[in-house]
């Protein structure tokens, strides 16, 4: 564990190139760049009805690599691993060695040193603490290595379990986007949440 003084020095450094894709190892999960063998599991997760509902991905083209074409799969993997302004990492369950989802830092705002966070976990990655550990690892990397000042996200009102995880790691609710999502003839609110560098330096994901 880095001492607080070291964390402050790291946070004050300029942001590094997002094209550096790290491998981060925790107790239950490993976060790493995508490999070709991850794509079938990620495809299954993206097509899972519960994932589509909870992430609000119900109006877009979420099946762009649904056919399993090897060339498109490889193109998808290479794109995820090559972007200079975002960080996409596979969530790997250490118990099985299998990819169970992804974590992403995107929407990089260089002037304000801020990013958006999003994640998805397929059915095999749920209810075992993998998501919470993944969140702490990627947020810690964002603040301590990338020099971010703010990481934000949106969580829908019908996903209280995810909101609980975000609060447990230190995200703070900022406001409500009213009726942000239309889902099955209902309008769903979304809560904007964020965590700041000085908050992370104080509790490191354990508020």
N, C-alpha and C positions, 0 to 999 in steps of 0.2 A: 504494500500500500504506500502511495506517495505521500510524504508529509504535506501539510497545507501550504507551507511556503513554496515548495516545489510546484504544487498545483497552480498557485498564483502565477509563478514565472512562466509555466507552460501556457496558461490561458492568455497571458499578455503577448505571446508570440504571434506574428502574422500567420494567417491561414495558409496551410500547405496545399499542394495540388491534390485534388480529389482523385486524380488518376492513380494515386498510390492506394492499392486495395489491400488492406491488412488481413491477417488471420488473427482472430482474437479467441482465446480459449478460456472457458469458464468451467464450473463444476459439472454442469449438465449439458451445455451446448458449446459448439464451436461456430464462430462466425467467420466465413471465408469467402473468397471469390467463387463465382459459379463455375462448375465443371459440367461437361456435356451430360454426364450421368444424372445430374440434378434435374434436368429439364422435365422428364416425365412426372416427377413428384411435384414440381412447381406447377406444371400444367394441371394436374389433378387438383391442387389446392386452389388455383385460380378459378376452376370450374365448379368448385364445391358450392352448393346453394347457400350454405351458412356464411361462407366467406364473402360471396357476392352481396348478401344482404347486409352484413355487419360493416363492410367497407363502403357501402353505397354504390357498388359497381353494377348497377342494375339497368343502366341506360347506355352504357358504352360498349365498344367492341372488345370484350374480354376474351374472345376466342381467336385472337390473331395468330396464335401458334397451336390451335386446338388439333390440327390434323396430324401432328406428329411427323411432319416432313423433316428428315435429318438436316437438310441444308438450312431450312428456316430455324430449326432448333439451334444450330451452331451460330447462325447469324444473331439470334436472340442472345445467346450466351456471350458472344464477343461484344455486342453492344452494351450489355450490362457491365462488363468488366473494363470498358474503355472510356467511359464518360468522364471528362475532366471537371465537371461542375456538380457531380452528385456521387453518392456512395451507395451501391447496392451490394449486399452480402447475403449469401445463403445461410439459413439457420440449420445447423446440422445437429441432430440428436446424437450425443456421444454414445448412448447406450446401444443404438442400432447402427450408427454410422451413416444414417440416411438423412437427406435433406427433407425438412418438414415445413419450410416456408422461407420468408425473407424479411430483412429489415432494410430500410432505405432512409437516407438523408438526402433530400432534394430541395428544389426551389431555393438554391443558394443565392443569398443577397450579400454580395461582397462588401458593399459600403456599410451595411449594418451588422455584418458578421453573424448572420442568422440563417437558419435552415428550417425546413419542414421535416417532420418525421412521419413515416407510415410503416405499417407492417402487415403481414398476413401469415397465419399458421393454418395448415391443413388439419384434418381430423386427427392424424397420428401425432400431432404436436401439441395438443391441447390438454389442459387440466393437470399438468405435471410441473408447473413452474418454469417451463422453458421460455415462455414469452416474457416473464418478469426478468429472468436472468439476461435474456437477449437485450431487453430494453436498457437495463443498467449498463451493459457492456458497450452498446453503440452510443448511448448518451455520454458515457464517460470518455469514450474515444473522441467524440465530437468536441467536448470541452477541453480535454487534457492534451490532445494531439493536434486537432484541427484549429484550435484557438477560437471556437465559436463563442458568441456572447449570448445567443438566445436560440432555443429549439422549441418549435411550436407544433401543434397538431390539432385536429378536429375529431371529436368522437360523437357519434349519434346517440340520441336519447334512448334508443332501444338496445344499447350496448353498455349497460351499467357495469358488467364484469370488466370490460376493457377500461372504463373510467376508473374503477377501483384500482386496477394495476397501475395506471398512470399516476394516480394520487399517491399510491404506495411508494413510488419511485421519486416523487417530489414535484410532479407537474401541478400547476395551480390553475384553476378555472378563471378565465378572464371575462367571458361573456357568452351570450347565446346568439347563434345565427338562427333566427326563427324560420321554421318551415323550409329548411335548406334542401331537404330531399323529399321527393314524392315516391312513395313505395306502396304499391297495391292500394291505390286510392286514398292513402293517408299522407299527410304532410308531417315530416319528422324534423324536429329541431336538432341542431348540432352545437356542441359546446366547444369553444376555442380554449385550449389549455397551452401553457408554456412553462418552461423551466429556464432559469438564467444562470450564467456562469458563476456568479458569487453565491447563489443558492447551492449549486452543485459542490462548490469548494467547501461549503459548510457541512453538508451531510452526505455527499457522494452517493446519493440514491437511497439513503436510509433516514428519511426525515423523522 
